[in-house]
Amino acid sequence: MLNLHLIFLPMALGALAVLTLCLYKGEICPGQRGRLHRWLPVIIVPIVVAAGSVWLALSSLLLVVLTLIPAILIGVFCSKVKVGKTRDEGPRRLLQVAMGSGVVAWLATLMITGGHLWALSVASFVVPGLSFAQALLLKARSRLQSFHRILPVAGVIGTMVMLVALLAEWSALANVDAHQTVIFATLAGLVAACLTWVSHLFRSNAATLSQLVVVNGAILVSLLAQLPLLS
């Protein structure tokens, strides 16, 4: 689990940013708001995984607590809102503080353990963060179709930028030939994820949950394979 926080924490923060934007800037009906409230706690899961990774990597109780603060604030927010039809926006300040404290925890752990993995970690905010958010929107049966068009395009652009950063990292490896299998597998996984992610746009169909499960899985496996390689 070492260094998993460099992927899972920014992924959770990216998803939190998107869902907060949907809740407070999107034109949603009471039913959609309640369903988003119901699925928002899922973001706590990768945060807890990140906290466990921080403990194994650094054995720092302070950083573990700092990492868990966003999860606690999300939990408090969800305890104060309804999961049925509701127009109550709830205490949005809690989500804003959760986002801010999460960024502080992320930067703190990145400075201590990240090293040259900062590019991979920053990309995790965009690529798996957006795909995770879209999966939650689909699970909540969100009708914000503009998000389902924008998120895949933004994710593909983010993946392209991430690949440029990875190519720079790979070129600096001492024995790149020994890692060709992992490198090619990562490239194949990310390309497959991108094609799957935007496939519904070419067919003029709606995105599906199974589609996003495949996308999330391919992205996470590809990124996690890079941790031992670039550490």
C-alpha positions as CSV (number, residue, x, y, z in Angstrom):
1,M,0.0,0.0,0.0
2,L,3.0,2.3,0.0
3,N,2.4,5.6,-1.9
4,L,-1.2,4.7,-2.8
5,H,-2.1,8.0,-1.3
6,L,-0.4,9.7,-4.2
7,I,-3.2,8.3,-6.5
8,F,-6.2,7.7,-4.3
9,L,-6.3,11.0,-2.4
10,P,-6.2,13.3,-5.5
11,M,-8.7,11.0,-7.2
12,A,-11.1,11.5,-4.3
13,L,-10.5,15.3,-4.4
14,G,-11.1,15.4,-8.1
15,A,-14.4,13.6,-7.7
16,L,-15.4,15.8,-4.7
17,A,-14.8,18.9,-6.8
18,V,-17.0,17.7,-9.6
19,L,-19.9,16.6,-7.4
20,T,-19.7,19.8,-5.4
21,L,-19.9,21.7,-8.6
22,C,-23.0,19.7,-9.7
23,L,-24.7,20.2,-6.3
24,Y,-24.3,24.0,-6.3
25,K,-23.9,25.1,-9.9
26,G,-25.8,22.5,-11.8
27,E,-29.5,22.9,-12.5
28,I,-30.8,19.8,-10.6
29,C,-34.2,18.8,-9.4
30,P,-34.9,17.7,-5.8
31,G,-34.7,14.0,-6.8
32,Q,-31.3,14.4,-8.3
33,R,-30.0,16.3,-5.3
34,G,-31.1,13.6,-2.9
35,R,-29.5,10.9,-5.0
36,L,-26.2,12.8,-5.2
37,H,-26.4,13.2,-1.4
38,R,-26.9,9.4,-1.2
39,W,-23.8,8.6,-3.3
40,L,-21.5,11.3,-2.0
41,P,-20.2,9.2,0.9
42,V,-18.6,6.8,-1.6
43,I,-15.8,9.4,-1.9
44,I,-14.8,8.5,1.6
45,V,-13.6,5.1,0.6
46,P,-10.5,6.2,-1.4
47,I,-9.7,8.8,1.3
48,V,-9.6,6.0,3.9
49,V,-7.3,3.9,1.6
50,A,-5.1,7.0,1.2
51,A,-4.9,7.4,5.0
52,G,-3.9,3.7,5.4
53,S,-1.2,4.2,2.8
54,V,0.1,7.3,4.6
55,W,0.4,5.3,7.9
56,L,2.3,2.5,6.2
57,A,4.6,4.9,4.3
58,L,5.3,7.4,7.0
59,S,3.9,6.2,10.3
60,S,2.8,9.8,11.0
61,L,-0.4,10.0,13.0
62,L,-0.6,13.8,12.3
63,L,-0.6,13.2,8.5
64,V,-3.1,10.3,8.9
65,V,-5.5,12.6,10.8
66,L,-5.0,15.4,8.3
67,T,-5.8,13.0,5.5
68,L,-8.9,11.8,7.2
69,I,-10.3,15.3,7.9
70,P,-12.0,15.5,4.4
71,A,-13.7,12.1,5.0
72,I,-15.0,13.2,8.4
73,L,-16.3,16.5,7.0
74,I,-18.0,14.7,4.1
75,G,-19.6,12.3,6.6
76,V,-20.9,15.2,8.7
77,F,-22.3,16.9,5.6
78,C,-24.1,13.7,4.5
79,S,-25.5,13.3,8.0
80,K,-27.2,16.7,7.8
81,V,-28.8,16.3,4.4
82,K,-31.7,14.2,3.0
83,V,-31.2,11.4,0.5
84,G,-34.8,11.6,-0.8
85,K,-36.3,14.5,-2.8
86,T,-35.0,17.7,-1.2
87,R,-34.3,21.3,-2.1
88,D,-32.1,21.7,1.0
89,E,-28.6,22.4,-0.2
90,G,-27.1,21.6,3.2
91,P,-24.0,23.1,4.8
92,R,-21.9,23.6,1.6
93,R,-19.1,25.2,3.7
94,L,-18.3,21.7,5.0
95,L,-17.6,20.5,1.5
96,Q,-15.5,23.5,0.8
97,V,-13.4,23.0,3.9
98,A,-13.2,19.3,3.1
99,M,-11.7,20.2,-0.3
100,G,-9.3,22.7,1.2
101,S,-8.1,20.4,3.9
102,G,-7.8,17.6,1.5
103,V,-5.5,19.7,-0.8
104,V,-3.4,20.6,2.2
105,A,-3.0,16.9,3.2
106,W,-2.3,15.9,-0.4
107,L,0.5,18.5,-0.8
108,A,2.0,17.7,2.6
109,T,2.3,14.0,1.7
110,L,3.4,14.7,-1.8
111,M,6.3,16.9,-0.6
112,I,7.4,14.2,1.9
113,T,7.0,11.0,-0.2
114,G,6.2,12.1,-3.7
115,G,9.6,13.0,-5.1
116,H,9.4,12.8,-8.9
117,L,5.9,11.2,-8.7
118,W,4.3,14.6,-8.4
119,A,3.3,14.6,-12.1
120,L,1.5,11.2,-11.7
121,S,-0.2,12.4,-8.6
122,V,-1.4,15.7,-10.1
123,A,-2.7,13.8,-13.1
124,S,-4.6,11.5,-10.7
125,F,-6.7,14.5,-9.7
126,V,-7.9,14.9,-13.3
127,V,-8.0,11.5,-14.9
128,P,-9.3,8.9,-12.3
129,G,-10.9,11.8,-10.4
130,L,-13.1,12.7,-13.4
131,S,-13.9,9.1,-14.3
132,F,-14.8,8.3,-10.6
133,A,-17.0,11.4,-10.5
134,Q,-18.8,10.4,-13.7
135,A,-19.4,6.9,-12.4
136,L,-21.0,8.4,-9.2
137,L,-23.1,10.8,-11.4
138,L,-24.4,7.8,-13.4
139,K,-25.1,5.8,-10.2
140,A,-27.1,8.8,-9.0
141,R,-29.0,8.9,-12.3
142,S,-27.9,12.5,-12.9
143,R,-29.5,14.2,-15.9
144,L,-26.7,16.7,-16.2
145,Q,-25.9,15.7,-19.8
146,S,-23.4,18.5,-20.3
147,F,-21.2,16.9,-17.6
148,H,-21.4,13.5,-19.3
149,R,-20.1,15.2,-22.5
150,I,-17.5,17.4,-20.8
151,L,-15.9,14.9,-18.4
152,P,-14.8,12.3,-21.0
153,V,-13.3,15.0,-23.2
154,A,-11.5,16.6,-20.2
155,G,-10.4,13.1,-19.1
156,V,-8.9,12.3,-22.5
157,I,-7.0,15.6,-22.6
158,G,-5.7,15.0,-19.1
159,T,-4.6,11.5,-20.1
160,M,-2.6,12.9,-23.0
161,V,-0.9,15.4,-20.7
162,M,-0.2,12.6,-18.3
163,L,1.3,10.4,-21.0
164,V,3.7,13.2,-21.9
165,A,4.8,13.4,-18.3
166,L,5.2,9.6,-18.1
167,L,7.2,9.5,-21.3
168,A,9.6,12.0,-19.7
169,E,9.8,9.8,-16.6
170,W,10.3,6.6,-18.6
171,S,13.1,8.1,-20.7
172,A,15.0,8.9,-17.5
173,L,14.9,5.3,-16.2
174,A,18.3,3.7,-15.8
175,N,17.3,0.4,-17.4
176,V,14.2,1.1,-19.5
177,D,14.4,-2.1,-21.5
178,A,13.8,-4.1,-18.4
179,H,10.5,-2.3,-17.8
180,Q,9.1,-2.4,-21.4
181,T,6.3,-4.9,-20.5
182,V,5.0,-2.5,-17.7
183,I,5.4,0.5,-20.0
184,F,3.5,-1.0,-22.9
185,A,0.8,-2.4,-20.6
186,T,0.3,1.1,-19.1
187,L,0.1,2.6,-22.6
188,A,-2.4,0.0,-23.7
189,G,-4.5,0.4,-20.6
190,L,-4.7,4.2,-20.8
191,V,-5.5,4.1,-24.5
192,A,-8.2,1.5,-24.0
193,A,-9.6,3.6,-21.1
194,C,-9.8,6.7,-23.3
195,L,-11.5,4.9,-26.2
196,T,-14.0,3.3,-23.9
197,W,-14.6,6.6,-22.1
198,V,-15.6,8.6,-25.2
199,S,-17.2,5.7,-27.2
200,H,-20.7,6.8,-26.3
201,L,-20.1,10.2,-27.8
202,F,-19.4,8.7,-31.2
203,R,-22.6,6.6,-31.0
204,S,-24.6,9.6,-29.7
205,N,-25.7,7.4,-26.8
206,A,-25.8,8.0,-23.1
207,A,-22.8,6.8,-21.0
208,T,-23.4,3.7,-18.9
209,L,-22.2,2.6,-15.5
210,S,-20.6,-0.5,-16.8
211,Q,-18.6,1.6,-19.3
212,L,-17.3,3.8,-16.5
213,V,-16.4,0.8,-14.3
214,V,-14.2,-0.5,-17.1
215,V,-12.7,3.0,-17.6
216,N,-12.0,3.4,-13.8
217,G,-10.5,0.0,-13.6
218,A,-8.2,0.4,-16.6
219,I,-7.0,3.8,-15.4
220,L,-6.3,2.7,-11.8
221,V,-4.5,-0.5,-12.8
222,S,-2.3,1.5,-15.3
223,L,-1.4,4.2,-12.7
224,L,-0.8,1.7,-9.8
225,A,1.6,-0.2,-12.1
226,Q,3.7,2.9,-12.3
227,L,4.3,3.3,-8.5
228,P,6.9,0.6,-8.1
229,L,8.5,1.5,-11.4
230,L,8.9,5.2,-10.7
231,S,9.4,5.2,-6.9
